[in-house]
């Protein structure tokens, strides 16, 4: 039987050996405080409404922002998803996707121009907040920016900040809703029992956007899928 870090230690009439107490203390100490406090969302109607509100709130915040990275960093900090609320980019090695003719048109480059591709997971601590495909024109970045992208885990959004970029989102897709289609037209069946846990999938919603410099020159196209671990914090009481 596997015993997770959240398991409660029961009190027995017999004395617990000291070495067992020491082991339990060491295991608990190895789990970050934010992880110990994380709780599953209950599968209730109210919780589903709360989750829907959170997903749509973040969706709107990203749409209104100039930088998805900064938005995620604020979300990570405000919801205490990690002890250090800094976003890092984990490069997915071996991934390759050539830009399509439509993407080259959106980036305003010729068929011969170099367009680089990178796939990353944006993380806050050990939590994956989004997975993104990024096609970018290296000639429209500085040499220092290209070097950072090639050699560090600095997110793309932070690397290109000197360009004072802004986003134009051209596609948004909600990939999961905690409420079924047509819920507002009929009654919602309440979950049976009180021990149900809401199953939150990996993919919540998707954005496709083009990034522009302050001179309105396109230099990157992104396809971002925002992840269920964005909701890995205790539900409100």
C-alpha positions as CSV (number, residue, x, y, z in Angstrom):
1,X,0.0,0.0,0.0
2,X,1.4,3.4,-1.0
3,X,1.3,6.1,1.6
4,X,1.3,9.7,0.3
5,X,2.8,12.7,2.0
6,X,-0.8,13.8,2.9
7,X,-1.6,10.7,4.9
8,X,-2.6,11.4,8.5
9,X,-0.7,9.7,11.3
10,X,-3.2,7.9,13.5
11,X,-2.9,7.7,17.3
12,X,-2.6,4.2,18.8
13,X,-2.6,3.0,22.4
14,X,0.8,1.5,21.8
15,X,3.9,3.6,21.8
16,X,5.4,4.4,18.3
17,X,9.1,3.6,18.0
18,X,11.3,6.7,17.9
19,X,12.9,5.7,14.6
20,X,9.5,5.6,12.9
21,X,8.8,9.1,14.1
22,X,12.1,10.3,12.8
23,X,11.4,8.7,9.3
24,X,8.0,10.3,9.1
25,X,9.4,13.7,10.1
26,X,12.1,13.4,7.4
27,X,9.6,12.6,4.7
28,X,7.3,15.5,5.6
29,X,10.3,17.8,5.7
30,X,11.2,16.8,2.2
31,X,7.9,17.9,0.8
32,X,7.6,21.7,0.1
33,X,5.1,23.6,2.2
34,X,3.1,24.6,-0.9
35,X,2.8,21.0,-1.9
36,X,1.6,19.8,1.5
37,X,-1.1,22.5,1.5
38,X,-2.3,21.6,-2.0
39,X,-5.7,20.0,-2.0
40,X,-7.9,18.4,-4.6
41,X,-11.0,20.3,-5.8
42,X,-14.2,18.5,-4.7
43,X,-16.6,17.4,-7.5
44,X,-19.4,19.7,-6.5
45,X,-21.5,22.2,-8.5
46,X,-20.1,25.1,-6.6
47,X,-16.5,24.0,-7.1
48,X,-17.1,23.5,-10.8
49,X,-18.4,27.1,-11.0
50,X,-15.3,28.3,-9.2
51,X,-13.0,26.4,-11.5
52,X,-14.8,27.8,-14.6
53,X,-14.5,31.3,-13.2
54,X,-10.7,30.8,-12.6
55,X,-10.1,29.4,-16.0
56,X,-12.0,32.2,-17.7
57,X,-10.3,34.8,-15.5
58,X,-6.8,33.6,-16.5
59,X,-7.9,33.3,-20.1
60,X,-8.9,37.0,-20.1
61,X,-5.8,38.1,-18.3
62,X,-3.6,36.5,-20.9
63,X,-5.6,38.0,-23.7
64,X,-5.3,41.4,-22.2
65,X,-1.6,41.2,-21.5
66,X,1.5,42.0,-23.5
67,X,3.4,39.0,-22.1
68,X,2.0,35.6,-21.3
69,X,5.1,34.8,-19.2
70,X,4.5,37.8,-16.9
71,X,0.9,36.9,-16.5
72,X,1.8,33.3,-15.5
73,X,4.4,34.6,-13.1
74,X,1.9,36.8,-11.3
75,X,-0.6,33.8,-11.2
76,X,2.1,31.6,-9.8
77,X,2.9,34.1,-7.1
78,X,-0.7,35.0,-6.2
79,X,-1.7,31.4,-5.9
80,X,1.5,30.2,-4.2
81,X,2.2,27.4,-6.7
82,X,5.9,27.4,-5.8
83,X,8.3,28.7,-3.1
84,X,10.0,30.7,-5.8
85,X,7.4,32.1,-8.2
86,X,9.6,32.5,-11.2
87,X,8.8,31.1,-14.6
88,X,11.4,28.9,-16.3
89,X,11.4,27.4,-19.8
90,X,12.1,23.7,-20.1
91,X,13.2,23.1,-23.7
92,X,11.7,19.9,-25.3
93,X,14.7,18.4,-27.1
94,X,14.3,16.9,-30.5
95,X,11.0,18.6,-31.4
96,X,10.8,20.1,-34.9
97,X,8.0,21.8,-36.8
98,X,8.7,23.7,-40.0
99,X,6.6,26.9,-40.4
100,X,3.7,26.7,-42.8
101,X,3.2,29.1,-45.7
102,X,0.5,30.8,-43.6
103,X,2.8,31.3,-40.7
104,X,5.5,32.8,-42.9
105,X,2.9,35.2,-44.2
106,X,1.9,36.2,-40.7
107,X,5.6,36.7,-39.8
108,X,6.1,38.6,-43.0
109,X,9.1,36.6,-44.1
110,X,10.1,35.1,-47.5
111,X,10.2,31.3,-48.1
112,X,14.0,31.5,-47.8
113,X,14.2,33.4,-44.5
114,X,15.3,31.5,-41.4
115,X,12.6,30.7,-39.0
116,X,13.6,28.8,-35.8
117,X,11.3,26.6,-33.8
118,X,11.4,25.7,-30.1
119,X,8.9,23.8,-28.0
120,X,9.0,24.5,-24.3
121,X,7.2,23.8,-21.0
122,X,6.8,26.9,-18.9
123,X,7.2,25.9,-15.3
124,X,6.7,27.4,-11.9
125,X,8.7,25.3,-9.5
126,X,7.8,21.7,-10.4
127,X,4.5,22.6,-12.0
128,X,3.9,22.8,-15.7
129,X,1.7,25.9,-16.4
130,X,1.8,25.9,-20.2
131,X,3.2,24.0,-23.2
132,X,4.1,26.2,-26.2
133,X,5.3,25.9,-29.7
134,X,7.2,29.0,-30.8
135,X,8.4,29.9,-34.3
136,X,10.6,33.0,-34.4
137,X,12.7,35.0,-36.8
138,X,16.2,35.1,-35.3
139,X,17.3,38.0,-37.5
140,X,14.7,40.2,-35.8
141,X,16.3,39.5,-32.4
142,X,19.6,40.7,-31.1
143,X,22.6,38.4,-30.8
144,X,22.4,38.5,-27.0
145,X,18.7,37.4,-27.2
146,X,19.5,34.5,-29.6
147,X,22.3,33.4,-27.3
148,X,20.0,33.4,-24.2
149,X,17.4,31.3,-26.1
150,X,20.1,28.8,-27.2
151,X,21.9,28.4,-23.9
152,X,19.6,29.2,-21.0
153,X,16.1,28.3,-19.5
154,X,15.0,32.0,-19.7
155,X,11.5,32.2,-21.1
156,X,11.1,33.7,-24.5
157,X,8.8,36.5,-23.1
158,X,11.6,37.6,-20.8
159,X,14.3,37.4,-23.3
160,X,12.5,39.7,-25.8
161,X,11.4,42.3,-23.3
162,X,13.8,45.0,-24.7
163,X,11.7,44.8,-27.9
164,X,8.7,46.1,-25.9
165,X,6.6,43.4,-27.6
166,X,2.8,43.1,-27.8
167,X,0.6,40.2,-28.8
168,X,-2.2,39.9,-31.3
169,X,-4.2,36.7,-30.6
170,X,-5.9,35.3,-33.6
171,X,-7.3,32.0,-32.2
172,X,-8.6,31.0,-28.8
173,X,-10.1,27.6,-27.9
174,X,-11.5,26.4,-24.6
175,X,-10.3,22.8,-24.4
176,X,-12.2,21.8,-21.3
177,X,-15.2,23.1,-19.3
178,X,-16.1,21.9,-15.9
179,X,-19.8,22.3,-16.8
180,X,-21.5,20.3,-19.6
181,X,-22.8,21.9,-22.8
182,X,-26.3,23.3,-22.2
183,X,-26.0,23.3,-18.4
184,X,-27.9,26.6,-18.3
185,X,-30.9,25.1,-20.0
186,X,-31.5,22.3,-17.6
187,X,-30.9,20.9,-14.1
188,X,-27.4,19.8,-13.1
189,X,-27.2,16.4,-11.4
190,X,-25.3,16.7,-8.1
191,X,-22.4,14.3,-7.6
192,X,-23.3,11.3,-5.4
193,X,-21.6,11.2,-2.1
194,X,-19.1,13.8,-0.7
195,X,-15.8,12.1,-1.4
196,X,-15.8,12.9,-5.1
197,X,-12.7,14.7,-6.6
198,X,-13.0,16.9,-9.6
199,X,-10.9,15.4,-12.5
200,X,-9.0,18.3,-14.0
201,X,-7.4,17.5,-17.4
202,X,-3.9,18.5,-18.5
203,X,-5.2,21.0,-21.2
204,X,-7.5,23.8,-20.2
205,X,-7.4,26.3,-23.1
206,X,-5.3,27.3,-26.1
207,X,-4.1,30.6,-27.5
208,X,-2.4,31.2,-30.9
209,X,-0.8,34.6,-31.3
210,X,1.7,36.7,-33.2
211,X,4.2,38.8,-31.3
212,X,5.2,42.2,-32.6
213,X,8.0,44.7,-31.8
214,X,7.3,48.2,-30.7
215,X,7.9,49.1,-34.4
216,X,5.0,46.7,-35.3
217,X,7.2,44.1,-36.9
218,X,6.2,40.5,-36.3
219,X,8.9,38.3,-35.0
220,X,7.3,35.3,-33.4
221,X,4.2,33.1,-33.6
222,X,3.2,31.0,-30.6
223,X,0.7,28.2,-30.0
224,X,0.2,27.9,-26.2
225,X,-1.8,25.3,-24.3
226,X,-2.5,26.2,-20.7
227,X,-2.3,23.3,-18.2
228,X,-4.4,22.0,-15.4
229,X,-1.6,22.5,-12.9
230,X,-2.5,26.2,-12.9
231,X,-5.3,25.1,-10.5
232,X,-3.0,23.2,-8.2
233,X,-3.9,25.2,-5.1
234,X,-6.4,24.7,-2.3
235,X,-10.0,25.6,-3.3
236,X,-11.6,28.5,-1.4
237,X,-13.5,27.6,1.8
